[in-house]
Amino acid sequence: MKASEFDQRFDADEDVTQLLDLAQARRPGLVSKRVNVDFPAWMVHSLDKEARKLGVTRQSLIKLWLADKLEHPKQAV
């Protein structure tokens, strides 16, 4: 099938998932890489407290905060 035909079917709101090999699907830029970071105990306690308030895990909170910081860095002073 040509890409133009696929695009036409997609644009016509047809279900095109049966035409895809989802086992080969990848999400660029979202591959996880494990890192280890040591935090002082007081910081872990504070992270856990904030995570509980928001109803998320410590890891999720750290990821949210880092993503926000990286997307919206403060201008240099």
C-alpha positions in Angstrom: 0.0 0.0 0.0 1.3 3.4 -0.8 1.6 6.1 1.9 -0.9 8.3 0.1 -3.6 5.5 0.2 -2.8 5.0 3.9 -3.1 8.7 4.5 -6.5 8.8 2.7 -7.9 6.0 4.8 -6.6 7.6 8.0 -8.1 11.0 7.0 -11.4 9.3 6.2 -11.4 8.0 9.9 -11.0 4.4 8.8 -9.4 2.0 11.3 -5.9 1.6 10.0 -4.5 -0.3 12.9 -4.9 -3.6 11.1 -2.5 -2.3 8.5 0.3 -1.6 11.0 2.8 -4.0 12.5 2.5 -2.8 16.1 5.2 -5.2 17.2 7.7 -3.1 15.4 6.2 0.3 16.6 8.6 2.6 18.4 8.2 5.9 20.2 11.3 8.0 19.3 12.8 9.9 22.2 10.9 7.9 24.8 13.3 5.0 25.3 14.0 4.7 29.0 17.5 4.7 30.4 18.1 3.9 34.1 20.2 6.3 36.2 21.0 6.2 39.8 21.0 9.4 41.9 21.9 9.7 45.5 19.8 12.1 47.6 20.2 13.1 51.2 17.7 11.6 53.5 15.9 14.9 54.2 15.4 15.3 50.5 13.9 11.8 50.0 11.6 12.5 53.0 10.5 15.8 51.4 10.0 14.2 48.0 7.9 11.4 49.5 5.8 13.9 51.4 5.1 15.9 48.2 4.5 12.8 46.2 1.8 11.7 48.7 0.1 15.0 48.5 -0.1 14.7 44.8 -1.0 11.0 44.8 2.0 9.9 42.7 5.1 7.9 43.3 8.4 9.5 44.2 9.8 8.5 40.8 6.9 10.1 38.9 7.3 13.3 40.9 11.0 13.5 40.1 10.3 12.8 36.4 7.5 15.5 36.3 9.7 18.1 38.0 12.7 17.4 35.8 10.6 17.4 32.6 9.1 20.7 33.6 12.5 22.2 34.4 14.0 21.0 31.1 11.0 22.3 29.1 10.9 25.7 30.9 14.4 26.6 32.0 14.8 29.9 33.8 16.7 32.6 31.9 20.2 33.1 33.1 20.6 35.8 35.7 
